[in-house]
């Protein structure tokens, strides 16, 4: 049986935390902009830190496991 938990969590977080797709923190004109499909270097760094924190919490602290097979 394969553990698909880390793969599933990583893909979902990557899609949700892509800068400019759902939201961008910091935005160009405001602190948070929603659905603008633009990005900046600062937004990439902030989203990378948020991604790392969330994936660490889900995989290490909570221990998400999805077994298929």
JOKASUL-V145753 format. One record per residue. N is the residue number from 1. RES is the residue in one small letter. OMEGA is omega as a letter, one per 30 degrees, with the letter a starting at -180 (NA if undefined). NEAR is the number of other C-alpha atoms within 10 Angstrom. Layout:
n:res:omega:near
N:RES:OMEGA:NEAR
N:RES:OMEGA:NEAR
This chain:
n:res:omega:near
1:x:a:7
2:x:l:9
3:x:a:13
4:x:a:13
5:x:l:16
6:x:l:16
7:x:a:11
8:x:l:14
9:x:a:17
10:x:a:17
11:x:a:11
12:x:l:10
13:x:l:15
14:x:l:15
15:x:a:11
16:x:a:14
17:x:l:20
18:x:a:18
19:x:l:29
20:x:a:21
21:x:l:16
22:x:l:14
23:x:l:21
24:x:a:27
25:x:f:21
26:x:l:20
27:x:l:19
28:x:a:14
29:x:a:7
30:x:l:10
31:x:l:9
32:x:l:13
33:x:a:19
34:x:l:14
35:x:a:11
36:x:l:14
37:x:l:13
38:x:l:14
39:x:l:18
40:x:l:14
41:x:l:9
42:x:l:14
43:x:l:21
44:x:l:18
45:x:a:14
46:x:a:15
47:x:l:19
48:x:l:16
49:x:l:12
50:x:l:14
51:x:a:18
52:x:l:12
53:x:a:11
54:x:a:15
55:x:l:18
56:x:l:13
57:x:a:13
58:x:a:16
59:x:a:15
60:x:a:11
61:x:a:9
62:x:l:10
63:x:a:12
64:x:l:15
65:x:l:16
66:x:a:14
67:x:l:9
68:x:l:9
69:x:NA:5
